[in-house]
Amino acid sequence: MEIQIANTIIYRPEQQLDVVQAKRRHAKAEQKEKEKRQRERLRSLEIQRDKLHKAAWKV
């Protein structure tokens, strides 16, 4: 159960742990997504570099 006072939710102690764990899971998921986007961007740049390199050798 939660009590809301002036836009602040106060959780019972046993719920507080769940809230902390949920925040950690959310942060971890965001970090994984960020790393995935970075890997995709890096791969895209590597492909672009390889195409330019290949084109340069064809000249």
Backbone as XML, in Angstrom:
<?xml version="1.0"?>
<chain id="A" units="angstrom">
  <residue number="1" name="MET">
    <atom name="N" x="0.844" y="-1.192" z="0.000"/>
    <atom name="CA" x="0.000" y="0.000" z="0.000"/>
    <atom name="C" x="0.875" y="1.236" z="0.000"/>
  </residue>
  <residue number="2" name="GLU">
    <atom name="N" x="0.404" y="2.269" z="-0.629"/>
    <atom name="CA" x="1.154" y="3.511" z="-0.688"/>
    <atom name="C" x="0.285" y="4.664" z="-0.215"/>
  </residue>
  <residue number="3" name="ILE">
    <atom name="N" x="0.932" y="5.665" z="0.303"/>
    <atom name="CA" x="0.253" y="6.867" z="0.760"/>
    <atom name="C" x="0.815" y="8.023" z="-0.055"/>
  </residue>
  <residue number="4" name="GLN">
    <atom name="N" x="-0.062" y="8.861" z="-0.591"/>
    <atom name="CA" x="0.421" y="9.985" z="-1.378"/>
    <atom name="C" x="0.177" y="11.269" z="-0.609"/>
  </residue>
  <residue number="5" name="ILE">
    <atom name="N" x="1.275" y="11.990" z="-0.382"/>
    <atom name="CA" x="1.206" y="13.250" z="0.347"/>
    <atom name="C" x="1.936" y="14.294" z="-0.480"/>
  </residue>
  <residue number="6" name="ALA">
    <atom name="N" x="1.253" y="15.327" z="-0.892"/>
    <atom name="CA" x="1.853" y="16.436" z="-1.633"/>
    <atom name="C" x="2.714" y="15.944" z="-2.792"/>
  </residue>
  <residue number="7" name="ASN">
    <atom name="N" x="2.113" y="15.112" z="-3.636"/>
    <atom name="CA" x="2.795" y="14.574" z="-4.819"/>
    <atom name="C" x="4.009" y="13.713" z="-4.503"/>
  </residue>
  <residue number="8" name="THR">
    <atom name="N" x="4.142" y="13.246" z="-3.285"/>
    <atom name="CA" x="5.229" y="12.351" z="-2.897"/>
    <atom name="C" x="4.610" y="11.044" z="-2.435"/>
  </residue>
  <residue number="9" name="ILE">
    <atom name="N" x="5.036" y="9.961" z="-3.030"/>
    <atom name="CA" x="4.509" y="8.658" z="-2.637"/>
    <atom name="C" x="5.423" y="8.073" z="-1.571"/>
  </residue>
  <residue number="10" name="ILE">
    <atom name="N" x="4.836" y="7.662" z="-0.475"/>
    <atom name="CA" x="5.590" y="7.043" z="0.611"/>
    <atom name="C" x="5.226" y="5.562" z="0.620"/>
  </residue>
  <residue number="11" name="TYR">
    <atom name="N" x="6.225" y="4.729" z="0.450"/>
    <atom name="CA" x="6.003" y="3.284" z="0.405"/>
    <atom name="C" x="6.306" y="2.663" z="1.759"/>
  </residue>
  <residue number="12" name="ARG">
    <atom name="N" x="5.655" y="1.549" z="2.015"/>
    <atom name="CA" x="6.003" y="0.784" z="3.212"/>
    <atom name="C" x="7.387" y="0.200" z="2.978"/>
  </residue>
  <residue number="13" name="PRO">
    <atom name="N" x="8.121" y="-0.132" z="4.053"/>
    <atom name="CA" x="9.497" y="-0.632" z="3.903"/>
    <atom name="C" x="9.634" y="-1.817" z="2.959"/>
  </residue>
  <residue number="14" name="GLU">
    <atom name="N" x="8.704" y="-2.763" z="3.014"/>
    <atom name="CA" x="8.827" y="-3.929" z="2.132"/>
    <atom name="C" x="8.613" y="-3.549" z="0.666"/>
  </residue>
  <residue number="15" name="GLN">
    <atom name="N" x="7.869" y="-2.483" z="0.423"/>
    <atom name="CA" x="7.666" y="-2.022" z="-0.949"/>
    <atom name="C" x="8.848" y="-1.187" z="-1.425"/>
  </residue>
  <residue number="16" name="GLN">
    <atom name="N" x="9.520" y="-0.543" z="-0.504"/>
    <atom name="CA" x="10.644" y="0.320" z="-0.864"/>
    <atom name="C" x="11.705" y="-0.473" z="-1.620"/>
  </residue>
  <residue number="17" name="LEU">
    <atom name="N" x="11.970" y="-1.691" z="-1.172"/>
    <atom name="CA" x="12.954" y="-2.540" z="-1.833"/>
    <atom name="C" x="12.522" y="-2.830" z="-3.269"/>
  </residue>
  <residue number="18" name="ASP">
    <atom name="N" x="11.236" y="-3.106" z="-3.463"/>
    <atom name="CA" x="10.724" y="-3.355" z="-4.812"/>
    <atom name="C" x="10.918" y="-2.134" z="-5.704"/>
  </residue>
  <residue number="19" name="VAL">
    <atom name="N" x="10.699" y="-0.958" z="-5.160"/>
    <atom name="CA" x="10.857" y="0.282" z="-5.924"/>
    <atom name="C" x="12.316" y="0.453" z="-6.330"/>
  </residue>
  <residue number="20" name="VAL">
    <atom name="N" x="13.223" y="0.235" z="-5.398"/>
    <atom name="CA" x="14.655" y="0.361" z="-5.683"/>
    <atom name="C" x="15.064" y="-0.652" z="-6.746"/>
  </residue>
  <residue number="21" name="GLN">
    <atom name="N" x="14.608" y="-1.882" z="-6.605"/>
    <atom name="CA" x="14.946" y="-2.921" z="-7.583"/>
    <atom name="C" x="14.379" y="-2.581" z="-8.959"/>
  </residue>
  <residue number="22" name="ALA">
    <atom name="N" x="13.173" y="-2.051" z="-8.996"/>
    <atom name="CA" x="12.559" y="-1.678" z="-10.270"/>
    <atom name="C" x="13.349" y="-0.552" z="-10.933"/>
  </residue>
  <residue number="23" name="LYS">
    <atom name="N" x="13.789" y="0.415" z="-10.144"/>
    <atom name="CA" x="14.591" y="1.517" z="-10.694"/>
    <atom name="C" x="15.914" y="0.998" z="-11.241"/>
  </residue>
  <residue number="24" name="ARG">
    <atom name="N" x="16.529" y="0.061" z="-10.522"/>
    <atom name="CA" x="17.792" y="-0.523" z="-10.994"/>
    <atom name="C" x="17.582" y="-1.295" z="-12.287"/>
  </residue>
  <residue number="25" name="ARG">
    <atom name="N" x="16.500" y="-2.079" z="-12.345"/>
    <atom name="CA" x="16.205" y="-2.838" z="-13.570"/>
    <atom name="C" x="15.989" y="-1.891" z="-14.743"/>
  </residue>
  <residue number="26" name="HIS">
    <atom name="N" x="15.275" y="-0.805" z="-14.479"/>
    <atom name="CA" x="15.000" y="0.174" z="-15.527"/>
    <atom name="C" x="16.300" y="0.823" z="-16.003"/>
  </residue>
  <residue number="27" name="ALA">
    <atom name="N" x="17.155" y="1.206" z="-15.069"/>
    <atom name="CA" x="18.435" y="1.827" z="-15.426"/>
    <atom name="C" x="19.305" y="0.852" z="-16.215"/>
  </residue>
  <residue number="28" name="LYS">
    <atom name="N" x="19.304" y="-0.398" z="-15.802"/>
    <atom name="CA" x="20.094" y="-1.421" z="-16.499"/>
    <atom name="C" x="19.565" y="-1.629" z="-17.917"/>
  </residue>
  <residue number="29" name="ALA">
    <atom name="N" x="18.258" y="-1.667" z="-18.065"/>
    <atom name="CA" x="17.653" y="-1.832" z="-19.391"/>
    <atom name="C" x="17.984" y="-0.643" z="-20.289"/>
  </residue>
  <residue number="30" name="GLU">
    <atom name="N" x="17.940" y="0.563" z="-19.729"/>
    <atom name="CA" x="18.296" y="1.757" z="-20.504"/>
    <atom name="C" x="19.755" y="1.708" z="-20.936"/>
  </residue>
  <residue number="31" name="GLN">
    <atom name="N" x="20.634" y="1.269" z="-20.029"/>
    <atom name="CA" x="22.055" y="1.168" z="-20.345"/>
    <atom name="C" x="22.281" y="0.155" z="-21.470"/>
  </residue>
  <residue number="32" name="LYS">
    <atom name="N" x="21.589" y="-0.982" z="-21.399"/>
    <atom name="CA" x="21.720" y="-2.002" z="-22.451"/>
    <atom name="C" x="21.253" y="-1.450" z="-23.793"/>
  </residue>
  <residue number="33" name="GLU">
    <atom name="N" x="20.152" y="-0.718" z="-23.781"/>
    <atom name="CA" x="19.630" y="-0.132" z="-25.014"/>
    <atom name="C" x="20.617" y="0.892" z="-25.582"/>
  </residue>
  <residue number="34" name="LYS">
    <atom name="N" x="21.208" y="1.682" z="-24.707"/>
    <atom name="CA" x="22.200" y="2.673" z="-25.141"/>
    <atom name="C" x="23.405" y="1.974" z="-25.773"/>
  </residue>
  <residue number="35" name="GLU">
    <atom name="N" x="23.872" y="0.909" z="-25.139"/>
    <atom name="CA" x="25.010" y="0.159" z="-25.675"/>
    <atom name="C" x="24.661" y="-0.478" z="-27.013"/>
  </residue>
  <residue number="36" name="LYS">
    <atom name="N" x="23.430" y="-0.953" z="-27.149"/>
    <atom name="CA" x="22.985" y="-1.556" z="-28.408"/>
    <atom name="C" x="23.003" y="-0.508" z="-29.526"/>
  </residue>
  <residue number="37" name="ARG">
    <atom name="N" x="22.491" y="0.689" z="-29.244"/>
    <atom name="CA" x="22.499" y="1.758" z="-30.247"/>
    <atom name="C" x="23.931" y="2.136" z="-30.629"/>
  </residue>
  <residue number="38" name="GLN">
    <atom name="N" x="24.837" y="2.160" z="-29.631"/>
    <atom name="CA" x="26.236" y="2.478" z="-29.919"/>
    <atom name="C" x="26.857" y="1.423" z="-30.827"/>
  </residue>
  <residue number="39" name="ARG">
    <atom name="N" x="26.584" y="0.147" z="-30.553"/>
    <atom name="CA" x="27.115" y="-0.936" z="-31.399"/>
    <atom name="C" x="26.572" y="-0.829" z="-32.822"/>
  </residue>
  <residue number="40" name="GLU">
    <atom name="N" x="25.271" y="-0.533" z="-32.941"/>
    <atom name="CA" x="24.664" y="-0.395" z="-34.266"/>
    <atom name="C" x="25.288" y="0.776" z="-35.019"/>
  </residue>
  <residue number="41" name="ARG">
    <atom name="N" x="25.504" y="1.879" z="-34.336"/>
    <atom name="CA" x="26.114" y="3.061" z="-34.963"/>
    <atom name="C" x="27.545" y="2.749" z="-35.391"/>
  </residue>
  <residue number="42" name="LEU">
    <atom name="N" x="28.295" y="2.081" z="-34.539"/>
    <atom name="CA" x="29.669" y="1.712" z="-34.869"/>
    <atom name="C" x="29.689" y="0.796" z="-36.086"/>
  </residue>
  <residue number="43" name="ARG">
    <atom name="N" x="28.801" y="-0.177" z="-36.112"/>
    <atom name="CA" x="28.742" y="-1.101" z="-37.253"/>
    <atom name="C" x="28.401" y="-0.346" z="-38.532"/>
  </residue>
  <residue number="44" name="SER">
    <atom name="N" x="27.476" y="0.593" z="-38.438"/>
    <atom name="CA" x="27.104" y="1.398" z="-39.594"/>
    <atom name="C" x="28.309" y="2.191" z="-40.107"/>
  </residue>
  <residue number="45" name="LEU">
    <atom name="N" x="29.065" y="2.770" z="-39.192"/>
    <atom name="CA" x="30.257" y="3.529" z="-39.584"/>
    <atom name="C" x="31.321" y="2.620" z="-40.191"/>
  </residue>
  <residue number="46" name="GLU">
    <atom name="N" x="31.462" y="1.413" z="-39.656"/>
    <atom name="CA" x="32.433" y="0.463" z="-40.210"/>
    <atom name="C" x="32.051" y="0.079" z="-41.636"/>
  </residue>
  <residue number="47" name="ILE">
    <atom name="N" x="30.775" y="-0.149" z="-41.874"/>
    <atom name="CA" x="30.302" y="-0.498" z="-43.218"/>
    <atom name="C" x="30.565" y="0.662" z="-44.175"/>
  </residue>
  <residue number="48" name="GLN">
    <atom name="N" x="30.262" y="1.872" z="-43.723"/>
    <atom name="CA" x="30.493" y="3.059" z="-44.548"/>
    <atom name="C" x="31.983" y="3.202" z="-44.869"/>
  </residue>
  <residue number="49" name="ARG">
    <atom name="N" x="32.834" y="3.000" z="-43.878"/>
    <atom name="CA" x="34.283" y="3.077" z="-44.077"/>
    <atom name="C" x="34.743" y="2.044" z="-45.097"/>
  </residue>
  <residue number="50" name="ASP">
    <atom name="N" x="34.241" y="0.816" z="-44.964"/>
    <atom name="CA" x="34.628" y="-0.252" z="-45.886"/>
    <atom name="C" x="34.209" y="0.067" z="-47.321"/>
  </residue>
  <residue number="51" name="LYS">
    <atom name="N" x="33.012" y="0.626" z="-47.498"/>
    <atom name="CA" x="32.552" y="0.996" z="-48.837"/>
    <atom name="C" x="33.442" y="2.074" z="-49.436"/>
  </residue>
  <residue number="52" name="LEU">
    <atom name="N" x="33.796" y="3.074" z="-48.637"/>
    <atom name="CA" x="34.664" y="4.145" z="-49.128"/>
    <atom name="C" x="36.045" y="3.605" z="-49.472"/>
  </residue>
  <residue number="53" name="HIS">
    <atom name="N" x="36.550" y="2.723" z="-48.652"/>
    <atom name="CA" x="37.864" y="2.126" z="-48.885"/>
    <atom name="C" x="37.848" y="1.320" z="-50.187"/>
  </residue>
  <residue number="54" name="LYS">
    <atom name="N" x="36.793" y="0.544" z="-50.368"/>
    <atom name="CA" x="36.661" y="-0.275" z="-51.578"/>
    <atom name="C" x="36.560" y="0.623" z="-52.813"/>
  </residue>
  <residue number="55" name="ALA">
    <atom name="N" x="35.778" y="1.698" z="-52.714"/>
    <atom name="CA" x="35.619" y="2.631" z="-53.832"/>
    <atom name="C" x="36.944" y="3.317" z="-54.159"/>
  </residue>
  <residue number="56" name="ALA">
    <atom name="N" x="37.723" y="3.637" z="-53.159"/>
    <atom name="CA" x="39.009" y="4.304" z="-53.376"/>
    <atom name="C" x="39.967" y="3.396" z="-54.139"/>
  </residue>
  <residue number="57" name="TRP">
    <atom name="N" x="39.900" y="2.103" z="-53.881"/>
    <atom name="CA" x="40.807" y="1.169" z="-54.559"/>
    <atom name="C" x="40.373" y="0.894" z="-55.996"/>
  </residue>
  <residue number="58" name="LYS">
    <atom name="N" x="39.107" y="1.171" z="-56.321"/>
    <atom name="CA" x="38.612" y="0.942" z="-57.686"/>
    <atom name="C" x="39.068" y="2.036" z="-58.643"/>
  </residue>
  <residue number="59" name="VAL">
    <atom name="N" x="39.465" y="3.166" z="-58.125"/>
    <atom name="CA" x="39.845" y="4.316" z="-58.969"/>
    <atom name="C" x="41.122" y="4.047" z="-59.711"/>
  </residue>
</chain>
